């Protein structure tokens, strides 16, 4: 008995010695690291309480106190927050491959088919292949140019819808969504589509995609504190995600069914979905294959990004122009001079509209469509701006904070398109003080697509219409409050009185 007690005591002593050594060595290892500055955190939740309903604003405030590279703790997950152009360059250029992965997200997985899409898929050969397909079939410069007729026809319909309103108030926010959903439908799916829910009740693309935009911008408690996963159910977040995913899936199922029947009957088309179905059917490359969920994920990406984020740019650009009549006047002078004698502006006219391009750039700077770029994840230990970042750390790049950094921009909170005239700074991912589309491997591949429709729509609206606010409201009364979500939208719809001059 005495021998057993001695053995037990020895085992306990050994356990505590090993535990002490492990804790001491871990602490020593951590203390030897040059970690980024970090605000104090609470037990269990870490810094989650410091990220409110406007995360990009809250994180900019913290960065001003703790620096442009700071580390937060969201539950059990370390999160690196980047708020300067130099730090963003290190993430998206110097160490682009090390930060090419996406973090795991239960919300993203449920809506986008467990990483079978392009935007939220983990870094892998699958991601490289599907991105290549999307660029080749939809987003390359050649393909974007080939869709010019589609853009011009849909913008013409937008103009007619506004003209028919007469002296009544028109909801530009709704019309922009309709414009973009029609363009994406035609070039990705071959024709226009509408969404129908399970009960047969019609639903709008705007309602569905703005709901998705809100959901994928939320922090799921279960992702950061696994043992509190039930909170997402109690709060209603899980139910909202399930509903949005089901509605999107029902729509995609009907679209794929239509295309599959047509394909079986020998029909041919040049839209993205047709090409995806052809690739699935052929499966000539055994190293890469796509299934129905892959097709759904890719199509949902194209719809979501091509409709939600692009319409947000149009919404904010027109709101800013109406709010700033001096800028509107300058833009009207340019557009109407180049479009003199024409009933509408076409794609070829845009090349010489330099002030128009500056206006759209300034809109994306001040009202960055995705203010916190889609999160990245470190795939290996790496140094950023001299700080040690360990593998598995999530990275949030605050593109809006960088675009409003007074160290990089004069009067950063003011809407001044002239700052982009005779200025080489562009949005293509080479100038890290202005990254509305991101940069590097995980930058948005749809830049040319988005800018082509944005510029064409704005040019035609200011060429054809004069705008005023309804009910005699003054321009300075226009509300520019934003709504929470991954995509930055106006909280209230943009209602205007449009008077036709052409």
C-alpha positions in Angstrom: 0.0 0.0 0.0 2.8 2.4 0.9 4.5 1.7 -2.4 1.3 2.5 -4.3 0.9 5.7 -2.5 4.5 6.7 -3.2 4.0 5.8 -6.8 0.8 7.9 -7.0 2.5 10.9 -5.3 5.5 10.6 -7.6 3.2 10.5 -10.6 1.3 13.6 -9.4 4.6 15.4 -8.8 5.8 14.5 -12.2 2.6 15.7 -13.8 2.8 19.1 -12.0 6.5 19.5 -12.9 5.8 18.8 -16.6 2.7 21.1 -16.5 4.9 23.8 -14.9 7.6 23.3 -17.5 5.1 23.5 -20.4 3.5 26.7 -19.1 7.0 28.2 -18.4 8.3 27.3 -21.8 5.2 28.5 -23.5 5.4 31.8 -21.7 9.1 32.1 -22.4 8.5 31.4 -26.1 5.7 34.0 -26.2 7.7 36.6 -24.4 10.5 36.2 -26.9 8.1 37.1 -29.7 7.7 40.7 -30.8 3.9 40.7 -30.8 1.9 43.6 -32.2 0.4 46.0 -29.6 -2.9 45.0 -28.2 -5.7 46.5 -26.1 -6.7 44.9 -22.9 -9.1 42.0 -23.2 -11.7 40.3 -21.1 -11.7 36.6 -20.1 -13.3 34.2 -22.6 -14.5 36.8 -25.2 -11.2 38.7 -25.5 -11.8 41.9 -27.5 -15.1 41.0 -29.1 -16.9 43.5 -27.0 -14.9 46.3 -28.6 -16.2 45.6 -32.1 -19.6 47.1 -32.3 -22.2 47.2 -35.1 -19.9 49.2 -37.3 -16.7 47.2 -37.1 -14.6 49.2 -39.6 -15.3 52.4 -37.5 -14.6 50.7 -34.2 -11.4 49.1 -35.5 -10.1 52.5 -36.9 -10.7 54.1 -33.5 -8.7 51.3 -31.8 -5.9 51.6 -34.4 -5.5 55.3 -33.8 -4.7 54.4 -30.2 -2.7 51.1 -30.6 -1.2 51.5 -34.0 -1.8 50.5 -37.7 -0.8 46.9 -36.9 -2.5 45.6 -33.7 -3.5 42.2 -32.4 -6.9 41.5 -30.9 -8.3 38.3 -29.5 -11.8 37.2 -30.6 -12.5 34.4 -28.2 -9.8 31.8 -28.7 -8.7 33.2 -32.1 -5.9 35.8 -32.6 -6.8 38.5 -35.1 -4.4 40.9 -36.7 -5.9 44.2 -37.7 -4.1 46.2 -40.4 -4.9 49.9 -40.9 -2.0 51.4 -43.0 -0.9 51.2 -46.6 2.5 49.9 -45.7 1.2 47.1 -43.6 -1.4 46.2 -46.2 1.4 46.0 -48.8 3.2 43.5 -46.6 0.1 41.3 -46.3 -1.1 41.5 -49.9 2.3 41.7 -51.8 5.4 40.9 -49.7 3.8 37.9 -47.9 0.8 37.4 -50.2 1.1 33.7 -50.4 1.5 33.3 -46.6 -1.8 35.1 -46.2 -3.7 33.6 -49.1 -6.0 31.4 -47.1 -9.5 32.2 -45.7 -10.4 31.5 -42.1 -13.1 29.0 -41.3 -16.5 30.5 -40.9 -19.8 28.6 -40.2 -21.8 31.4 -41.9 -19.7 31.4 -45.1 -19.7 27.6 -45.3 -23.5 27.4 -45.0 -24.3 30.0 -47.6 -21.4 29.3 -50.0 -21.5 25.5 -50.0 -18.6 24.7 -47.7 -16.0 26.7 -49.6 -17.1 25.6 -53.1 -17.1 29.2 -54.3 -14.3 31.6 -55.3 -14.4 34.4 -52.7 -14.6 32.4 -49.5 -12.9 29.2 -50.6 -9.7 28.2 -48.8 -6.5 28.6 -50.7 -6.1 25.4 -52.8 -5.8 24.0 -56.3 -9.6 23.9 -56.5 -9.7 27.7 -55.8 -7.2 28.4 -58.4 -9.1 26.4 -61.0 -12.5 27.9 -60.4 -11.1 31.4 -60.3 -9.4 30.8 -63.6 -12.7 29.6 -65.1 -14.6 32.7 -63.8 -11.9 35.1 -65.2 -11.8 33.3 -68.6 -15.5 33.0 -69.0 -16.8 36.2 -67.4 -14.3 38.7 -66.0 -11.4 39.1 -68.5 -11.0 42.4 -70.3 -12.0 40.7 -73.6 -15.2 39.2 -72.0 -16.1 42.5 -70.3 -15.8 44.3 -73.7 -18.0 41.7 -75.3 -20.8 42.5 -72.9 -20.9 46.1 -73.8 -24.3 45.7 -75.7 -25.8 44.1 -72.6 -24.7 46.9 -70.3 -26.0 49.6 -72.7 -29.4 47.9 -73.2 -29.9 47.5 -69.4 -28.8 51.1 -68.7 -31.3 52.3 -71.3 -34.0 50.4 -69.5 -32.9 52.0 -66.2 -33.2 55.4 -67.9 -36.7 54.6 -69.2 -37.9 53.4 -65.8 -36.7 56.7 -64.2 -38.2 58.8 -67.0 -41.6 57.1 -66.6 -41.7 58.2 -63.0 -42.4 61.7 -64.1 -42.5 64.1 -61.2 -42.9 61.2 -58.7 -40.1 60.2 -56.3 -38.0 57.3 -57.6 -36.1 54.8 -55.5 -32.6 54.7 -57.1 -31.4 52.1 -54.6 -34.0 49.6 -55.9 -33.4 50.5 -59.5 -29.7 50.0 -59.2 -30.2 46.5 -57.8 -32.6 45.7 -60.6 -30.0 47.0 -63.1 -27.1 44.9 -61.7 -29.2 41.8 -61.2 -30.4 42.0 -64.8 -26.9 42.5 -66.2 -25.5 39.6 -64.1 -28.4 37.4 -65.1 -27.9 37.9 -68.8 -24.1 37.4 -68.8 -23.9 34.7 -66.2 -27.1 32.8 -66.8 -28.1 33.8 -70.4 -31.4 35.6 -69.5 -33.1 37.5 -66.7 -34.3 35.7 -63.7 -36.4 36.4 -60.6 -36.2 34.8 -57.2 -39.1 32.7 -55.9 -39.2 31.4 -52.3 -40.6 28.0 -51.2 -44.1 29.4 -50.7 -44.1 30.8 -54.2 -43.9 34.3 -52.9 -41.8 36.6 -55.0 -38.7 38.0 -53.4 -36.2 40.6 -54.6 -32.5 40.2 -55.3 -32.0 43.3 -53.2 -33.7 41.7 -50.1 -31.9 38.4 -50.5 -28.4 39.7 -51.2 -28.5 42.5 -48.7 -29.5 40.0 -46.1 -26.6 37.7 -47.2 -24.3 40.8 -47.0 -25.3 41.5 -43.5 -25.0 37.9 -42.4 -21.5 37.2 -43.8 -20.4 40.4 -42.1 -21.5 39.1 -38.6 -19.2 37.5 -36.1 -20.5 34.0 -35.2 -19.9 33.4 -31.5 -19.5 29.7 -32.1 -16.6 30.3 -34.5 -14.6 32.1 -31.8 -15.9 30.4 -28.6 -16.8 26.9 -29.7 -18.5 25.9 -26.4 -20.9 28.9 -26.7 -22.1 27.7 -30.2 -25.7 27.6 -28.9 -25.8 31.4 -28.6 -26.0 31.7 -32.4 -29.3 29.7 -32.2 -30.7 31.6 -29.3 -29.9 35.0 -31.0 -31.6 33.9 -34.2 -28.4 34.2 -36.3 -28.4 30.5 -37.2 -32.0 30.6 -38.3 -31.4 33.7 -40.4 -28.4 32.0 -42.1 -30.4 28.8 -42.8 -33.3 30.8 -44.3 -31.0 32.9 -46.6 -29.1 29.8 -47.7 -32.3 27.9 -48.4 -33.7 30.8 -50.5 -30.5 31.2 -52.5 -30.3 27.4 -53.0 -33.9 27.2 -54.3 -33.2 29.9 -56.8 -30.0 28.3 -58.0 -31.6 24.9 -58.3 -34.3 26.2 -60.6 -31.7 28.0 -62.8 -29.5 24.9 -63.1 -32.5 22.8 -63.9 -33.5 25.1 -66.7 -29.9 25.1 -68.2 -29.5 21.3 -67.8 -32.7 20.6 -69.7 -31.7 23.0 -72.5 -28.2 21.4 -72.6 -29.7 17.9 -72.8 -31.9 19.1 -75.7 -28.8 20.2 -77.6 -29.0 23.9 -76.9 -25.9 26.0 -76.8 -25.0 29.2 -75.1 -22.1 31.3 -74.1 -23.0 32.2 -70.5 -21.0 31.2 -67.5 -23.5 28.6 -66.2 -23.6 26.8 -69.6 -19.8 26.6 -69.6 -19.7 25.3 -66.0 -22.2 22.6 -66.9 -20.1 21.7 -69.9 -17.0 21.4 -67.8 -18.9 19.2 -65.3 -20.2 17.0 -68.1 -16.8 16.5 -69.8 -14.6 16.0 -66.7 -11.6 15.7 -69.0 -9.2 16.7 -66.2 -9.2 14.0 -63.5 -7.1 16.3 -61.2 -10.0 18.8 -61.1 -13.7 18.3 -61.2 -16.8 20.3 -60.2 -20.1 19.1 -58.8 -23.4 20.8 -58.5 -22.5 22.6 -55.2 -19.4 24.0 -57.0 -21.5 25.4 -59.7 -24.0 26.8 -57.2 -21.2 28.4 -55.2 -19.6 30.0 -58.2 -22.8 31.4 -59.6 -23.9 32.7 -56.2 -20.5 34.5 -55.9 -21.0 36.1 -59.3 -24.5 37.2 -58.4 -23.7 38.4 -54.9 -20.5 40.4 -55.9 -21.8 41.5 -59.2 -25.1 42.8 -57.7 -24.6 43.8 -54.1 -21.2 45.4 -54.0 -21.5 47.0 -57.4 -24.9 48.5 -56.7 -23.5 49.9 -53.5 -20.9 51.9 -55.5 -23.7 53.3 -57.7 -25.8 54.2 -54.7 -23.1 56.0 -52.8 -21.8 57.8 -56.0 -25.2 59.2 -56.9 -25.8 60.1 -53.2 -22.5 61.9 -53.0 -23.1 63.8 -56.3 -26.6 65.0 -55.1 -25.1 66.0 -51.7 -22.4 68.0 -53.5 -24.0 70.1 -56.2 -20.7 71.7 -57.2 -19.2 68.3 -58.0 -22.4 67.3 -59.8 -22.2 70.5 -61.9 -18.6 69.8 -63.0 -19.5 66.2 -63.9 -22.6 67.3 -65.9 -20.4 69.8 -67.9 -17.9 67.1 -68.8 -20.5 64.4 -69.7 -22.9 66.7 -71.5 -20.0 68.2 -73.6 -18.7 64.8 -74.7 -22.3 63.6 -75.2 -23.5 66.7 -77.0 -26.2 65.9 -79.5 -26.6 62.3 -78.2 -29.7 60.8 -76.6 -27.5 58.6 -74.4 -23.9 57.8 -73.5 -22.3 54.6 -74.8 -19.3 52.7 -73.7 -16.9 54.3 -76.2 -17.7 57.8 -74.8 -16.4 56.9 -71.4 -12.7 56.9 -72.4 -12.3 60.7 -72.3 -14.5 61.3 -69.2 -11.7 61.9 -66.7 -13.7 63.7 -64.1 -16.3 60.9 -64.2 -13.6 58.4 -63.4 -12.3 60.6 -60.6 -15.8 60.9 -59.1 -16.3 57.1 -59.0 -12.8 56.6 -57.5 -13.5 59.2 -54.8 -16.8 57.5 -54.0 -15.1 54.2 -53.5 -12.4 55.9 -51.4 -14.8 57.6 -49.0 -17.5 55.0 -49.1 -15.4 51.8 -49.5 -17.9 49.1 -50.7 -16.4 46.4 -48.5 -14.7 48.5 -45.8 -13.2 45.4 -44.1 -11.8 43.3 -46.9 -12.7 39.6 -46.7 -10.7 38.2 -43.9 -7.4 36.3 -44.6 -5.6 33.7 -42.5 -1.9 33.2 -42.0 -0.8 29.8 -43.3 2.6 30.0 -41.6 4.5 32.0 -39.0 5.5 35.3 -40.6 6.8 38.8 -39.7 4.7 41.9 -40.6 6.1 45.3 -40.0 8.6 43.7 -37.6 6.0 42.0 -35.6 5.6 38.2 -35.2 2.4 36.7 -36.5 1.7 33.1 -35.9 0.1 30.6 -38.3 -3.7 30.5 -37.9 -4.0 34.2 -37.1 -6.9 35.9 -38.9 -6.2 39.1 -40.7 -8.6 42.0 -41.1 -7.5 44.7 -43.5 -9.4 47.9 -42.9 -9.5 49.3 -46.4 -11.7 52.2 -45.4 -9.4 53.2 -42.5 -6.5 53.2 -45.0 -8.5 55.2 -47.6 -9.3 57.9 -44.9 -5.8 58.0 -43.3 -4.8 61.6 -42.9 -1.2 60.5 -43.3 -2.0 59.5 -46.9 -4.8 61.8 -47.9 -5.5 65.6 -47.5 -8.9 66.3 -46.0 -9.7 62.6 -46.0 -13.3 62.9 -44.7 -14.3 65.3 -47.6 -15.6 64.3 -51.0 -13.0 65.8 -53.4 -12.8 64.0 -56.8 -10.1 66.4 -57.9 -7.6 64.5 -55.8 -7.7 61.8 -58.5 -7.1 64.1 -61.5 -3.6 63.8 -62.9 -2.9 61.3 -60.1 -1.6 57.8 -60.9 -3.3 56.2 -57.8 -5.7 53.6 -59.1 -7.9 50.8 -57.7 -6.2 47.8 -59.4 -4.2 46.7 -56.4 -0.9 48.4 -57.1 -1.4 51.4 -54.8 -2.1 50.2 -51.3 -3.4 53.5 -50.0 -6.5 52.8 -52.2 -7.6 49.1 -52.2 -11.4 49.0 -52.6 -11.0 45.7 -54.6 -8.2 44.3 -52.4 -4.9 43.2 -54.0 -2.8 40.1 -54.6 -4.0 36.6 -55.1 -7.2 37.1 -53.2 -8.0 40.5 -54.8 -11.4 40.8 -56.5 -11.1 39.6 -60.1 -14.2 41.5 -61.2 -12.7 45.0 -61.3 -13.2 45.7 -65.0 -16.7 44.3 -64.9 -17.7 46.5 -62.0 -16.2 49.7 -63.3 -17.6 49.4 -66.8 -21.2 49.3 -65.6 -20.6 51.9 -62.8 -19.2 54.5 -65.1 -21.8 53.8 -67.9 -24.7 54.1 -65.5 -23.5 57.3 -63.8 -22.6 59.0 -67.1 -26.1 58.3 -68.5 -27.9 59.5 -65.4 -26.2 62.8 -65.2 -26.4 63.3 -69.0 -30.1 62.8 -69.1 -31.5 63.9 -65.8 -31.4 66.7 -63.2 -31.9 65.5 -59.7 -33.6 66.9 -56.6 -34.8 65.6 -53.3 -38.5 64.9 -52.8 -40.8 66.9 -50.6 -38.7 70.0 -51.1 -35.9 68.8 -48.9 -32.6 70.6 -49.1 -29.6 68.7 -50.5 -27.7 69.1 -47.3 -30.5 67.1 -45.6 -29.7 64.0 -47.5 -28.9 61.2 -45.0 -25.6 59.4 -45.7 -25.9 57.0 -42.7 -24.6 53.5 -43.5 -26.0 50.1 -42.7 -24.1 47.4 -41.0 -22.9 44.4 -43.2 -20.0 43.2 -45.1 -21.0 45.6 -47.9 -21.5 49.2 -47.0 -25.0 50.4 -48.1 -27.0 53.5 -47.3 -29.3 52.8 -44.3 -32.2 54.6 -46.0 -33.0 54.2 -49.8 -31.9 56.9 -52.2 -35.2 58.7 -53.1 -35.0 61.4 -55.8 -37.0 63.5 -58.2 -35.5 63.1 -61.7 -36.3 65.6 -64.4 -35.4 64.5 -67.9 -33.6 67.0 -70.1 -33.0 64.8 -73.2 
